[in-house]
Amino acid sequence: MAAGEDNAIGKDNDLIWHLSDDLKHFKSLTNGHHIIMGRKTFESFPKPLPNRTHIVITRQDGYKVPSDVIVVNSLHDALDAARSDKQPFIIGGGEIYKQSMPLADKLEITRVHAEFENADTFFPEIDETKWQEVKRTTHDADEKHAYAFSFITYLRK
């Protein structure tokens, strides 16, 4: 999950930035795992991501998806559908993150070192009394990356 310094994660159901190394990092983390997301996040993909089991949370009855995508009505049902995966990933959006924070034991965050005043979707505040940073790798802005960013791993205290 990538968020700006102000916890911005998106605008108009899309990312605000394109960071090549962040996309590669996301792919390496989630490859072979279940990815849990809300309907709008799923609809932001041109097609399902390869080599991942997609679980989409929606309240819409009869929501149409490709045959290999799992549709559920709640976060609880999504986690149940992913129970065979020792490390499923919750990948958004903002409301799904908010519901899942009390249940998570690990956060993999890409912190984009900028603020985005146009954002309309945000990641919940990370309460550092409950979360401990255990790893950080920082990347400077360059010709492929308009913003500096850090990959940060947090574990629940």
TORTORBA-618043 format. One record per residue (C-alpha): residue in three letters; x, y, z; residue number from 1. Coordinates in steps of 0.1 Angstrom, whole numbers, always signed. Each point is the difference from the previous one (the first is absolute). Example, Ala and Ser with C-alpha at 12.3 -4.5 7.8 and 13.67 -1.06 7.14 Angstrom:
<recs>
{type ALA; px +123; py -45; pz +78; seq 1} $
{type SER; px +14; py +34; pz -7; seq 2} $
</recs>
This chain:
<recs>
{type MET; px +0; py +0; pz +0; seq 1} $
{type ALA; px +13; py +34; pz -9; seq 2} $
{type ALA; px -9; py +32; pz +18; seq 3} $
{type GLY; px +12; py +36; pz -1; seq 4} $
{type GLU; px +13; py +18; pz +31; seq 5} $
{type ASP; px -36; py +12; pz +5; seq 6} $
{type ASN; px -12; py -37; pz -3; seq 7} $
{type ALA; px -15; py +8; pz -35; seq 8} $
{type ILE; px -4; py -32; pz -20; seq 9} $
{type GLY; px -21; py +10; pz -30; seq 10} $
{type LYS; px -23; py +23; pz -19; seq 11} $
{type ASP; px -29; py -9; pz -22; seq 12} $
{type ASN; px +6; py -37; pz +5; seq 13} $
{type ASP; px +36; py +2; pz -13; seq 14} $
{type LEU; px +35; py +4; pz +14; seq 15} $
{type ILE; px +14; py +35; pz +2; seq 16} $
{type TRP; px +35; py -11; pz -10; seq 17} $
{type HIS; px +17; py -26; pz -22; seq 18} $
{type LEU; px +31; py -14; pz +18; seq 19} $
{type SER; px +15; py -28; pz -20; seq 20} $
{type ASP; px +20; py -15; pz +29; seq 21} $
{type ASP; px -32; py +1; pz +22; seq 22} $
{type LEU; px -19; py -20; pz -25; seq 23} $
{type LYS; px +28; py -25; pz -2; seq 24} $
{type HIS; px +1; py -2; pz +38; seq 25} $
{type PHE; px -38; py -5; pz +2; seq 26} $
{type LYS; px +3; py -28; pz -26; seq 27} $
{type SER; px +28; py -18; pz +19; seq 28} $
{type LEU; px -19; py +2; pz +33; seq 29} $
{type THR; px -34; py -11; pz -13; seq 30} $
{type ASN; px +10; py -25; pz -27; seq 31} $
{type GLY; px -15; py -34; pz +8; seq 32} $
{type HIS; px -22; py +14; pz +28; seq 33} $
{type HIS; px -37; py +9; pz +5; seq 34} $
{type ILE; px -6; py +37; pz -4; seq 35} $
{type ILE; px -31; py +15; pz +17; seq 36} $
{type MET; px -15; py +32; pz -13; seq 37} $
{type GLY; px -31; py +20; pz -3; seq 38} $
{type ARG; px -20; py +2; pz -32; seq 39} $
{type LYS; px +13; py +34; pz -11; seq 40} $
{type THR; px +36; py -11; pz +4; seq 41} $
{type PHE; px -7; py -31; pz -21; seq 42} $
{type GLU; px -16; py +21; pz -26; seq 43} $
{type SER; px +31; py +22; pz -2; seq 44} $
{type PHE; px +19; py -29; pz -15; seq 45} $
{type PRO; px -1; py -5; pz -38; seq 46} $
{type LYS; px -3; py -37; pz +7; seq 47} $
{type PRO; px +7; py -23; pz +30; seq 48} $
{type LEU; px +37; py -1; pz +10; seq 49} $
{type PRO; px +18; py -32; pz -10; seq 50} $
{type ASN; px +9; py -27; pz +25; seq 51} $
{type ARG; px -21; py +13; pz +28; seq 52} $
{type THR; px -34; py -11; pz +13; seq 53} $
{type HIS; px -23; py +31; pz +0; seq 54} $
{type ILE; px -27; py +3; pz +27; seq 55} $
{type VAL; px -23; py +30; pz -6; seq 56} $
{type ILE; px -22; py +14; pz +28; seq 57} $
{type THR; px -32; py +16; pz -12; seq 58} $
{type ARG; px -36; py +5; pz +11; seq 59} $
{type GLN; px -13; py -2; pz -35; seq 60} $
{type ASP; px -22; py -30; pz -7; seq 61} $
{type GLY; px +10; py -20; pz -31; seq 62} $
{type TYR; px +33; py +19; pz -5; seq 63} $
{type LYS; px +16; py -14; pz -32; seq 64} $
{type VAL; px +37; py -10; pz +1; seq 65} $
{type PRO; px +22; py -25; pz -20; seq 66} $
{type SER; px -5; py -36; pz +12; seq 67} $
{type ASP; px +32; py -1; pz +19; seq 68} $
{type VAL; px -8; py +30; pz +22; seq 69} $
{type ILE; px -18; py -6; pz +34; seq 70} $
{type VAL; px -27; py +25; pz +10; seq 71} $
{type VAL; px -10; py +4; pz +36; seq 72} $
{type ASN; px -22; py +24; pz +20; seq 73} $
{type SER; px +23; py +7; pz +30; seq 74} $
{type LEU; px +35; py +2; pz +12; seq 75} $
{type HIS; px -7; py -30; pz +23; seq 76} $
{type ASP; px -11; py -21; pz -30; seq 77} $
{type ALA; px +31; py +12; pz -20; seq 78} $
{type LEU; px +23; py -12; pz +27; seq 79} $
{type ASP; px -18; py -33; pz +2; seq 80} $
{type ALA; px +4; py -4; pz -38; seq 81} $
{type ALA; px +37; py +6; pz +4; seq 82} $
{type ARG; px +5; py -23; pz +30; seq 83} $
{type SER; px +22; py -24; pz -19; seq 84} $
{type ASP; px +26; py +28; pz -6; seq 85} $
{type LYS; px +23; py +7; pz +30; seq 86} $
{type GLN; px +5; py +36; pz -13; seq 87} $
{type PRO; px -29; py +14; pz -19; seq 88} $
{type PHE; px +3; py +37; pz -9; seq 89} $
{type ILE; px -26; py +27; pz +4; seq 90} $
{type ILE; px +6; py +25; pz -28; seq 91} $
{type GLY; px -27; py +26; pz +4; seq 92} $
{type GLY; px -18; py +22; pz -2; seq 93} $
{type GLY; px -3; py +24; pz +28; seq 94} $
{type GLU; px -31; py -15; pz +17; seq 95} $
{type ILE; px +14; py -35; pz -2; seq 96} $
{type TYR; px +33; py +11; pz +15; seq 97} $
{type LYS; px -19; py +17; pz +29; seq 98} $
{type GLN; px -20; py -32; pz +7; seq 99} $
{type SER; px +31; py -22; pz -2; seq 100} $
{type MET; px +25; py +20; pz +21; seq 101} $
{type PRO; px -12; py -15; pz +34; seq 102} $
{type LEU; px +4; py -35; pz -15; seq 103} $
{type ALA; px +34; py +4; pz -16; seq 104} $
{type ASP; px +33; py -11; pz +16; seq 105} $
{type LYS; px +23; py +14; pz -28; seq 106} $
{type LEU; px -1; py +30; pz -22; seq 107} $
{type GLU; px +21; py +3; pz -32; seq 108} $
{type ILE; px -1; py +37; pz -9; seq 109} $
{type THR; px +15; py +21; pz -28; seq 110} $
{type ARG; px +3; py +35; pz +15; seq 111} $
{type VAL; px +1; py +25; pz -28; seq 112} $
{type HIS; px +19; py +30; pz +12; seq 113} $
{type ALA; px -24; py +27; pz -12; seq 114} $
{type GLU; px -35; py +13; pz +9; seq 115} $
{type PHE; px -29; py -2; pz -25; seq 116} $
{type GLU; px -27; py +26; pz +6; seq 117} $
{type ASN; px -22; py -13; pz -28; seq 118} $
{type ALA; px -4; py -34; pz +16; seq 119} $
{type ASP; px -35; py -14; pz +9; seq 120} $
{type THR; px +10; py -33; pz +15; seq 121} $
{type PHE; px +23; py -5; pz +30; seq 122} $
{type PHE; px +17; py -27; pz +20; seq 123} $
{type PRO; px -8; py -1; pz +38; seq 124} $
{type GLU; px +25; py +16; pz +23; seq 125} $
{type ILE; px +27; py -24; pz +12; seq 126} $
{type ASP; px -1; py +1; pz +38; seq 127} $
{type GLU; px +37; py -3; pz +10; seq 128} $
{type THR; px -11; py -11; pz +35; seq 129} $
{type LYS; px -14; py -32; pz -16; seq 130} $
{type TRP; px +24; py -4; pz -30; seq 131} $
{type GLN; px +38; py -3; pz +0; seq 132} $
{type GLU; px +21; py +7; pz -31; seq 133} $
{type VAL; px +23; py -29; pz -6; seq 134} $
{type LYS; px +14; py +7; pz -35; seq 135} $
{type ARG; px +4; py +30; pz -23; seq 136} $
{type THR; px +16; py +3; pz -34; seq 137} $
{type THR; px +0; py +35; pz -15; seq 138} $
{type HIS; px +1; py +9; pz -38; seq 139} $
{type ASP; px +8; py +35; pz -12; seq 140} $
{type ALA; px -19; py +16; pz -28; seq 141} $
{type ASP; px +15; py -6; pz -34; seq 142} $
{type GLU; px -8; py -1; pz -37; seq 143} $
{type LYS; px -25; py -29; pz +6; seq 144} $
{type HIS; px -14; py +12; pz +33; seq 145} $
{type ALA; px -14; py +35; pz +3; seq 146} $
{type TYR; px +0; py -3; pz +38; seq 147} $
{type ALA; px +24; py -14; pz +27; seq 148} $
{type PHE; px -16; py -29; pz +19; seq 149} $
{type SER; px +8; py -26; pz +26; seq 150} $
{type PHE; px -11; py -36; pz +4; seq 151} $
{type ILE; px -9; py -4; pz +37; seq 152} $
{type THR; px -10; py -32; pz +19; seq 153} $
{type TYR; px -19; py +4; pz +32; seq 154} $
{type LEU; px -9; py -28; pz +25; seq 155} $
{type ARG; px -27; py +2; pz +26; seq 156} $
{type LYS; px +15; py +6; pz +35; seq 157} $
</recs>
